[in-house]
Each structure stands twice: as structure tokens, then as C-alpha cells.
Amino acid sequence: MKTRTKLVNLGRNPQRFEGVVNTPIVRGSTLLSPTLAHWQEKNRRQAEDDFGVSIYGRFGTATHHALQEALTELSGGYRTMLYPSGLAALASVLTGLVGAGDHILLTDSAYAATSQFLQTTLARFNVSFTRYAPGIGAQIRDLIQPNTKVVLVESPGSETFELQDIPAIAKEAHAAGAFVVMDNTWGTPLFFDAFKHGVDVAIQAATKYIVGHSDAMLGVATCNQRAWPAVRDSAHNFGQTCSPDDAYLALRGLRTMELRLRQHWASGVQIAQWLEERPEVERVLHPALPSHPDHELWKRDFTGAPGLFAIALKPIPEAALHAFIDALQLFGLGVSWGGYESLALPFAPVGREYTAWPYAGPGVRLHIGLEDPQDLMADLENGFAALQECVALSAPKEVALV
Ligand SMILES: *Cc1c(COP(=O)(O)O)cnc(C)c1O
């Protein structure tokens, strides 16, 4: 089956639920068995990670299991675990794969909260980490220590959008017995096949494109067979669970995910190209544009690009950045992304060793939503007009870096 057909059909079994098209929201803590033999059989199947049975709400009900099965099938992994947020998935997976004295290799452009988790919580448990330049490729072998258990990759990186040569990194990591854990929130299983490229655990903030409507928090980790037992046990030991309502929203999101992503992709590229011509813009950081330094890797490994990218503005006074953002009517100002609506968020990467912001002007991360791109460009044009007006009125020396 092609992806679009899978997205319509995965995780649905109408005849199990009186014929309703969508797997219903099954709420439950206790799940009763009619006989002791039935109870024992269910427990035996649960121990084998059979998602067709539910023995306790903490391990999920039919709604969760439908989503887990759908995501596993979509990603080509072995099993999928669900979490209350994307960050919970990252934290739980890492905790499952390392112990005291172990070491993690972390891409320098990782999501900031991932770095924070390593710097604070895991450091207290004597797990060390080393940052590496995202473009390191096979040279990662020089950084692998005897105690390196995980190489964490994220491609493209948060905010700065560097791509990584995941197969080259995975080859070295596996030769040393380490796991490759990927934050695949940007690529999603639709645009980046993590398992084909050597990843052991593919994590996504389902909050973003899977849910797709900015109305639920959810994390997912799809594992290969080697990583699964440790990832499962960590989630179970920490009592990780999410609500069936949110799992339902994620299942609903899957049905339109391909259509939405295709539009995010087309509109995103159109607007990114338009921005490259704008005099206010120093640089557009979009992997699907030929001007991106890692564009060849994107062409080699990805099958699409969602609506998230960044621009570096030319140096402007702080007030002009405010004028730009405040003039936008269609682009909302807020964190997260992957919903149907557009967002614009100024940022400045912090704590980076190899990927510090090289531009004199501020960065603005854009999420291109499902609005008409002409309307979005008109909105940005209004923003640029307000920016220009402010620049004309300001003293030339004060420069905004966010
Ligand atoms: C948003 C995001 C996360 C965290 O997801 P939450 O659901 O907000 O916890 C992790 N990684 C990346 C790349 C993200 O953009």
C-alpha cells in the first residue's frame, strides 16, 4: 500500500466497534476479564507486546493501541511507545538506553530542551555527553568513547536547520555498539524514513504534524527490535501514559497528514523562495532550497519538506523587529508548530558550540500553515513595510539580536 492509502486505513477496525469508522475513545483504568483463563491469556499476550489486548489503562486501551500500530506500520519499525509530550518521549528513551557512567553524543543543533535534559537531569545520574558538529558524518568515530551508548541525531537541527549524514553516523555508532536515537519531528515518517537510514529509535513530537491542529500534546518513539525492550521498560517503569482523547486526536490527524504536509511543503518552498528576494532578508535556511548548504543531503535522504524553516534578517534595531512581528496578522506569535496555522517566532540559538548564530541580524522561525500563500506573502509584506518604516525612523547604531 502507498502511504496515502495507509494513512486512511491504519489503526482502524470498524467491526470491532459496532461498525463506526473511527476507533473510538476508549477510556479506562480497570479492564475486566470474564474468567481467570481469559485474564491469564491476556497477561501472556501483553508480556509479548501484543497490542491487541489491554490489561490496564496505564498500558493503553484500544485507542492507544490503534495509534501505536498505525505509527509502527507507517514508520517501518518494530513497536511504538506513546508519551504525554515529545520531550517526555526523548527523556524516557534516553533514560532507558543509558546508565550511570555512560556517555551520549549530542548534535549541537539539538532541540534546546533535549540539551537541557542531558545537562541537568542525566548529568546528576553521572551520564556525560559531548556535543558534536551536525555535519560531522563518519568523523563521529573520533568522538565515540568505550562508554558511548547513544548518538543523538536531529536533522535538520532546531532553529539552524543543518542536515546530518545519518547513514554515515549510524554506521560508526553501530560499529561501536551504540544506539542511534533520532528526533524526526521535522521529517516525520512521511518525508524521512528513519529506519532505512540506520536509526534505532525514531522520536517525534506528535504535538506537531501528527496531531496537526495545535490542540494536543503527544510524543511517540518508534523502535527497532534491538532498542524496544529498554525503551518499553523505561516507559513502563516511569508510568508513562497519555490520554485516549489525545491518542484519538493523533489518529484523526493521521488521516489528513499527507495532504497537509504536501501543502505545507509547497507553500513553504514558495514563500521561502520569495523571501530570498526580499531586501530585508540576509539568508533563508530551508533545506529544500538549492541555496541551503546541505541541499544535496536533503535530495539524497528526504522525500519532502514540511512548512518549518528560518530566516536571518539583516541587522535592524530592536524596535524594527517588534514592528515586523507586531504588524503580522496571519502569522501567530508562539512556540510549537505543525498545526494548520502559520507562526513567526524570533529566536537566538543558545548554548551552541559549533552552530552559534553567524548572522549580525536576528533569526525568525516561520511555520507556513495551510492558508493561501498569496495571503501569507501579503502579510509578510505588511510586516516588512512596518520594519522599513521603523528603520527609517531609528538611530542606525542600535542592533537587534533578539
Ligand atoms: C516541539 C519539539 C519537541 C518537543 O515536543 P513537545 O511535544 O513540545 O514536548 C522535540 N523536538 C523538536 C524538534 C520539537 O520541535
The ligand as a Gaussian input file, in Angstrom:
#p B3LYP/6-31G(d) Opt

LIG

0 1
 C        8.445000      20.634000      19.815000
 C        9.622000      19.772000      19.672000
 C        9.925000      18.811000      20.640000
 C        9.151000      18.668000      21.920000
 O        7.831000      18.289000      21.737000
 P        6.717000      18.641000      22.830000
 O        5.557000      17.848000      22.408000
 O        6.541000      20.125000      22.775000
 O        7.275000      18.214000      24.159000
 C       11.014000      17.993000      20.422000
 N       11.775000      18.118000      19.332000
 C       11.532000      19.038000      18.387000
 C       12.412000      19.106000      17.200000
 C       10.457000      19.907000      18.534000
 O       10.236000      20.845000      17.609000

